[in-house]
Amino acid sequence: DAKTTQPTSMDCAEGRAANLPCNHSTISGNEYVYWYRQIHSQGPQYIIHGLKNNETNEMASLIITEDRKSSTLILPHATLRDTAVYYCIVRVADLSGNTPLVFGKGTRLSVIA
Amino acid sequence: DTEVTQTPKHLVMGMTNKKSLKCEQHMGHRAMYWYKQKAKKPPELMFVYSYEKLSINESVPSRFSPECPNSSLLNLHLHALQPEDSALYLCASRGAGGRETQYFGPGTRLLVL
């Protein structure tokens, strides 16, 4: 079973920041937080991941609370092409590759013009 | 290059047919995965291969037969499928290391008639 809880859906105005929350209250010390998104009928796309520090890349920022029980993905200037299902996933740091990503239901983000 | 390729993009088959799905990556990843995704549902794990050996089978029916002929290729052989097996089949791969990213292919859309 997925170890995360996300809102079912969210709307965001084009050009505004999209803030997607994720609750992972049972996260362990060796588990990373990963964010992926899936645009309709395409393969999931990696966005960002982190352990305990905040992370930023060209796509998004990831803010992880100090107790690591929740996180927020921030898309700084949402565009219509950011409309997708966003998945927050926790995964143990596994060297063998035997621990794949397990998907929850995700948040359907609709960016509105 | 972080590309995982899948062929074919679309496949229509009858219940008595035998067909194969192909997945390829050239990132040197030693863990490869098959997922199944039904409409409006998250991807569900089917199989995990680690160093070319099957390490996880999520109780998948025997009409799905995975094969990993070498470290770059992953096949999924299909035989005597049912209409309810119609779905998007996703392949993914990941490098060794605790924080390595898992990359997905675009998927094969399968329709069983």
Interface residues (C-beta under 8 A of the other chain):
Chain A: A2 N30 Y32 Y34 Y36 S41 Q42 G43 P44 Q45 Y46 H49 L51 V85 Y87 A93 D94 L95 S96 G97 N98 P100 L101 V102 F103 G104 K105 G106
Chain B: V4 H29 R30 A31 Y33 P42 P43 E44 L45 V48 S50 S55 I56 L88 L90 A92 R94 G95 A96 G97 G98 R99 E100 T101 Q102 Y103 F104 G105 P106 G107 R109
